[in-house]
Amino acid sequence: MIFGDENVISVSHEEDIDGIGSAAILLRVLGVRNIVLTNYHREKWYYAVKKIRGYCESLGNITIYITDLNLKKWMINSLDHGLSNCVKKIYWIDHHLWDKESDELTDKLGYYVKYNDAKHTASENLAEFLGVKEDPVVDLIKILSRDSDFGIMQHFLTEPLTDLIRYLVYIKKSKALLKKLVRKISRGVFWDYETEVLWRNAYKMKREVVENTLRNYIYKEVDDRKIYFFFTEPVTSSYSLLKNFGEKYDLAIVIFSNGSITIVRERDKDDIDCSEIARRLGGGGHRHIAGVQVRRRMIIEKDLLLQRIINVLREYFEKK
């Protein structure tokens, strides 16, 4: 591959450090400047497929790196359909627990090369896959991605970068600023004056949302487990919210107004598999944290959504 090859496309998760960091690694190491940032919302994914198809139509044949995205069957099918006239090869570098159906579908399609290790982040797996050694920028991306995705949250940059990314996605709604952040990080610029200004606005909004959310949680007991439900706005992350929550819990279910649901277990609850609970709801992820994407109208029907989740939890705990 030629450095900066225009036929190579980066498709990555836009909502966290691991996804943004993966795109930055591809830019730094391979010079991949065709960047598509997306998430699990159907309209966002369909738009991403449309963008990729545009590259295909202009370039003829393409190589795609998909990073930090736990693709579902419908996502894979829409990508395959959208690129039906395209000569393509797809590298799927991830760290989520793949469901069997989606994994088998990519095998059947034949043009996927897959690399997945759930013990590491997507950024760590990507660096390993690309054979990157002793690169201080990539090393810091790996540290921050692990600090964020595994809920360690100890590096001084982890939380403010998370705040900033979510602010750019959900408040500014700016792909341009997100891609600018990717370019900065690829050069080793993790923070500067522009970042500081944007983050101050993000932090102010996040604090207001967190304070309001923590005053209005819902508590339920399911099979003698302490379950807390939080309805909030996506400008905050689940970890930023829960670190300010003083109660002990077995599971925290964070329900965002955009239809995203995050399932988080208390650190010492190793017997709970969040990815399995999420799978039963149509999502996936990791044992310690997982997610589901539902249609926004379900968030409005709060009681019905709560009951659905509680029924799934009861079934899950009864079979353990």
C-alpha positions as CSV (number, residue, x, y, z in Angstrom):
1,M,0.0,0.0,0.0
2,I,1.3,3.4,-0.9
3,F,1.4,5.9,1.9
4,G,-1.7,8.1,1.7
5,D,-3.4,5.8,-0.9
6,E,-6.6,7.5,-1.9
7,N,-8.3,4.2,-2.4
8,V,-8.2,3.4,1.3
9,I,-11.1,4.5,3.6
10,S,-11.3,4.6,7.4
11,V,-14.7,3.9,8.9
12,S,-14.7,4.3,12.7
13,H,-16.9,4.8,15.7
14,E,-17.4,8.5,16.3
15,E,-18.5,8.6,19.9
16,D,-15.4,7.8,22.0
17,I,-11.7,8.0,22.3
18,D,-11.2,4.4,21.0
19,G,-13.0,5.1,17.7
20,I,-11.5,8.6,17.1
21,G,-8.1,7.2,18.2
22,S,-8.4,4.3,15.7
23,A,-9.0,6.7,12.9
24,A,-6.0,8.8,14.0
25,I,-3.8,5.7,14.0
26,L,-4.8,4.8,10.4
27,L,-4.0,8.4,9.4
28,R,-0.7,8.5,11.2
29,V,0.5,5.0,10.1
30,L,-1.0,4.5,6.7
31,G,-1.9,8.0,5.7
32,V,-5.6,7.2,5.4
33,R,-7.3,10.6,4.8
34,N,-10.7,9.3,3.6
35,I,-12.4,9.3,7.0
36,V,-16.0,8.2,7.7
37,L,-17.1,8.6,11.3
38,T,-20.4,7.0,12.3
39,N,-22.3,5.1,15.0
40,Y,-25.1,2.6,15.5
41,H,-28.0,4.8,14.6
42,R,-29.6,3.5,11.5
43,E,-29.7,6.8,9.7
44,K,-26.1,7.5,10.6
45,W,-25.0,4.1,9.3
46,Y,-27.0,4.4,6.1
47,Y,-25.4,7.8,5.5
48,A,-22.0,6.3,6.1
49,V,-22.7,3.6,3.5
50,K,-23.7,6.3,1.1
51,K,-20.4,8.1,1.7
52,I,-18.5,4.9,1.1
53,R,-20.4,4.2,-2.0
54,G,-19.4,7.7,-3.3
55,Y,-15.8,6.8,-2.8
56,C,-16.4,3.5,-4.7
57,E,-18.0,5.2,-7.6
58,S,-15.1,7.7,-8.0
59,L,-12.3,5.3,-7.3
60,G,-13.4,2.0,-8.8
61,N,-11.9,-0.2,-6.1
62,I,-11.4,0.4,-2.4
63,T,-9.9,-0.9,0.8
64,I,-11.9,-0.2,3.9
65,Y,-10.7,-0.4,7.6
66,I,-13.7,-0.7,9.9
67,T,-12.6,0.0,13.5
68,D,-14.4,0.0,16.9
69,L,-17.7,-0.9,15.4
70,N,-19.6,-4.1,16.5
71,L,-21.3,-4.7,13.2
72,K,-24.7,-6.3,13.2
73,K,-26.3,-8.3,10.4
74,W,-28.4,-5.4,9.1
75,M,-25.3,-3.2,9.0
76,I,-23.3,-5.8,7.1
77,N,-26.1,-6.4,4.6
78,S,-26.6,-2.7,4.0
79,L,-22.9,-2.2,3.4
80,D,-22.8,-5.2,1.0
81,H,-25.9,-4.0,-0.9
82,G,-24.5,-0.4,-1.1
83,L,-21.2,-1.6,-2.4
84,S,-22.5,-4.3,-4.7
85,N,-20.8,-2.8,-7.8
86,C,-17.6,-2.1,-6.0
87,V,-14.3,-4.1,-5.9
88,K,-13.5,-4.1,-2.2
89,K,-11.6,-5.5,0.6
90,I,-12.6,-4.8,4.2
91,Y,-10.5,-5.1,7.3
92,W,-12.7,-5.3,10.4
93,I,-10.7,-4.5,13.5
94,D,-12.7,-4.6,16.7
95,H,-12.8,-5.7,20.3
96,H,-16.5,-6.3,20.9
97,L,-18.0,-9.8,21.4
98,W,-19.3,-10.5,17.9
99,D,-22.6,-12.4,17.6
100,K,-22.3,-15.7,15.7
101,E,-24.8,-14.7,12.9
102,S,-22.8,-11.5,11.9
103,D,-19.5,-13.3,12.2
104,E,-20.7,-16.1,9.9
105,L,-22.2,-13.6,7.4
106,T,-18.8,-11.9,6.9
107,D,-17.2,-15.3,6.3
108,K,-19.8,-16.1,3.7
109,L,-19.3,-12.7,1.9
110,G,-15.6,-13.5,1.6
111,Y,-14.0,-10.1,1.3
112,Y,-13.6,-9.4,5.1
113,V,-10.3,-9.8,6.9
114,K,-11.1,-9.8,10.7
115,Y,-9.1,-9.2,13.8
116,N,-10.8,-9.1,17.2
117,D,-9.5,-9.5,20.7
118,A,-11.9,-8.5,23.4
119,K,-9.1,-8.3,26.0
120,H,-7.9,-5.1,24.3
121,T,-9.4,-2.0,22.8
122,A,-9.9,-1.5,19.0
123,S,-6.9,1.0,19.0
124,E,-4.7,-1.6,20.7
125,N,-5.8,-4.3,18.3
126,L,-5.3,-2.0,15.3
127,A,-1.8,-1.1,16.3
128,E,-1.0,-4.8,16.8
129,F,-2.6,-5.7,13.4
130,L,-0.5,-3.0,11.7
131,G,2.7,-3.9,13.5
132,V,3.2,-0.5,15.1
133,K,6.0,-0.5,17.6
134,E,7.5,2.2,19.8
135,D,5.4,5.1,18.5
136,P,4.8,7.6,21.3
137,V,1.6,9.0,19.8
138,V,0.1,5.5,19.1
139,D,1.1,4.4,22.6
140,L,-0.8,7.3,24.2
141,I,-3.8,6.6,22.0
142,K,-3.7,3.0,23.3
143,I,-3.4,4.2,26.9
144,L,-6.4,6.6,26.6
145,S,-8.6,4.1,24.7
146,R,-8.1,1.5,27.4
147,D,-8.5,4.1,30.2
148,S,-11.8,5.1,28.6
149,D,-13.3,1.8,27.3
150,F,-12.5,-0.2,30.4
151,G,-13.7,2.4,32.9
152,I,-10.4,3.1,34.5
153,M,-10.6,6.8,33.9
154,Q,-7.2,7.7,35.5
155,H,-5.3,9.6,32.8
156,F,-5.9,13.3,33.1
157,L,-6.9,13.5,29.4
158,T,-9.4,10.7,29.3
159,E,-12.5,12.4,30.7
160,P,-12.1,15.8,29.0
161,L,-11.4,14.2,25.6
162,T,-14.5,12.0,26.2
163,D,-16.6,15.1,27.0
164,L,-15.2,16.9,24.0
165,I,-16.0,14.1,21.5
166,R,-19.6,13.7,22.8
167,Y,-20.1,17.5,22.6
168,L,-18.9,17.6,19.0
169,V,-21.1,14.6,18.1
170,Y,-24.3,15.6,19.9
171,I,-24.3,19.3,20.4
172,K,-22.1,20.8,17.6
173,K,-23.0,17.9,15.3
174,S,-19.8,18.7,13.4
175,K,-18.1,16.0,11.4
176,A,-15.6,18.6,10.3
177,L,-14.5,19.3,13.9
178,L,-14.4,15.6,14.7
179,K,-12.1,14.9,11.7
180,K,-10.0,17.9,12.7
181,L,-9.6,16.3,16.1
182,V,-8.5,13.0,14.3
183,R,-5.9,14.9,12.3
184,K,-4.6,16.7,15.4
185,I,-4.3,13.5,17.4
186,S,-2.6,11.7,14.5
187,R,0.2,14.4,14.8
188,G,0.4,14.0,18.5
189,V,-1.6,17.2,19.4
190,F,-4.1,15.9,22.0
191,W,-4.9,19.3,23.5
192,D,-4.6,22.9,22.3
193,Y,-6.3,26.3,22.8
194,E,-9.2,25.5,20.4
195,T,-9.8,22.2,22.2
196,E,-9.8,23.9,25.5
197,V,-12.4,26.4,24.4
198,L,-14.7,23.7,23.1
199,W,-14.2,21.6,26.1
200,R,-15.2,24.4,28.5
201,N,-18.6,24.6,26.8
202,A,-18.9,20.8,26.8
203,Y,-18.0,20.6,30.5
204,K,-20.5,23.2,31.5
205,M,-23.3,21.4,29.7
206,K,-22.3,18.0,31.0
207,R,-22.3,19.2,34.6
208,E,-25.8,20.5,34.3
209,V,-27.0,17.3,32.7
210,V,-25.3,15.0,35.3
211,E,-26.7,17.0,38.2
212,N,-30.2,16.8,36.8
213,T,-30.0,13.1,36.0
214,L,-28.8,12.1,39.4
215,R,-31.8,13.8,41.0
216,N,-34.2,11.7,38.9
217,Y,-33.0,8.1,38.7
218,I,-35.3,5.1,39.0
219,Y,-34.5,2.2,41.3
220,K,-35.6,-1.4,40.9
221,E,-34.7,-4.8,42.4
222,V,-34.6,-7.7,40.1
223,D,-33.7,-11.1,41.6
224,D,-32.3,-9.3,44.6
225,R,-30.0,-7.3,42.4
226,K,-29.8,-3.5,42.7
227,I,-30.7,-2.0,39.3
228,Y,-30.6,1.8,38.7
229,F,-32.1,3.4,35.6
230,F,-30.9,6.8,34.4
231,F,-32.6,8.9,31.7
232,T,-30.2,11.4,30.4
233,E,-28.7,13.3,27.4
234,P,-25.8,12.0,25.3
235,V,-23.6,15.0,26.1
236,T,-22.4,13.0,29.1
237,S,-21.0,9.4,29.1
238,S,-22.2,6.7,31.3
239,Y,-18.8,6.7,33.2
240,S,-18.9,10.4,33.8
241,L,-22.4,10.0,35.2
242,L,-21.8,7.0,37.4
243,K,-18.6,8.3,38.9
244,N,-20.7,11.0,40.5
245,F,-23.3,8.5,41.8
246,G,-22.9,7.6,45.4
247,E,-25.0,4.4,45.6
248,K,-23.7,0.9,45.2
249,Y,-25.3,-1.0,42.3
250,D,-25.2,-4.3,40.6
251,L,-26.3,-2.9,37.2
252,A,-26.7,0.7,36.0
253,I,-28.8,1.2,32.9
254,V,-28.2,4.5,31.2
255,I,-30.8,5.5,28.7
256,F,-30.0,8.4,26.4
257,S,-32.5,10.6,24.7
258,N,-31.1,9.7,21.3
259,G,-32.0,6.0,21.7
260,S,-28.7,4.7,23.0
261,I,-28.7,2.4,26.0
262,T,-25.6,1.6,28.0
263,I,-25.5,-1.3,30.5
264,V,-22.7,-1.1,33.1
265,R,-22.0,-3.5,35.9
266,E,-20.3,-2.6,39.2
267,R,-16.6,-3.4,39.0
268,D,-16.7,-6.4,41.3
269,K,-19.8,-8.0,39.7
270,D,-17.8,-10.5,37.6
271,D,-20.8,-12.9,37.5
272,I,-22.8,-10.5,35.3
273,D,-22.2,-10.4,31.6
274,C,-23.4,-7.1,30.2
275,S,-22.9,-8.2,26.6
276,E,-25.3,-11.1,27.1
277,I,-28.0,-8.8,28.5
278,A,-27.4,-6.4,25.6
279,R,-27.6,-9.2,23.1
280,R,-31.1,-10.2,24.4
281,L,-32.1,-6.6,23.8
282,G,-30.6,-6.5,20.3
283,G,-27.2,-5.0,21.1
284,G,-23.8,-6.2,22.2
285,G,-20.5,-5.2,23.7
286,H,-18.3,-6.4,26.5
287,R,-18.8,-8.3,29.7
288,H,-18.3,-5.2,31.8
289,I,-20.2,-2.7,29.6
290,A,-22.4,-3.1,26.6
291,G,-24.9,-1.1,24.6
292,V,-28.2,-1.2,22.7
293,Q,-29.6,1.1,20.1
294,V,-33.4,1.5,20.0
295,R,-35.7,3.8,18.1
296,R,-36.1,7.2,19.7
297,R,-39.9,6.8,20.1
298,M,-39.2,3.9,22.6
299,I,-37.5,6.4,24.9
300,I,-40.6,8.5,25.0
301,E,-42.6,5.4,26.0
302,K,-40.6,5.2,29.3
303,D,-42.7,2.7,31.2
304,L,-42.9,0.3,28.3
305,L,-39.2,0.4,27.8
306,L,-38.4,-0.1,31.5
307,Q,-40.7,-3.1,31.6
308,R,-39.1,-4.6,28.6
309,I,-35.6,-4.2,30.1
310,I,-36.8,-5.6,33.5
311,N,-38.3,-8.6,31.8
312,V,-35.0,-9.3,30.0
313,L,-33.1,-8.9,33.3
314,R,-35.5,-11.3,35.1
315,E,-35.0,-13.9,32.4
316,Y,-31.3,-13.5,32.4
317,F,-30.9,-13.8,36.1
318,E,-33.3,-16.8,36.4
319,K,-31.2,-18.8,33.9
320,K,-27.9,-18.1,35.6
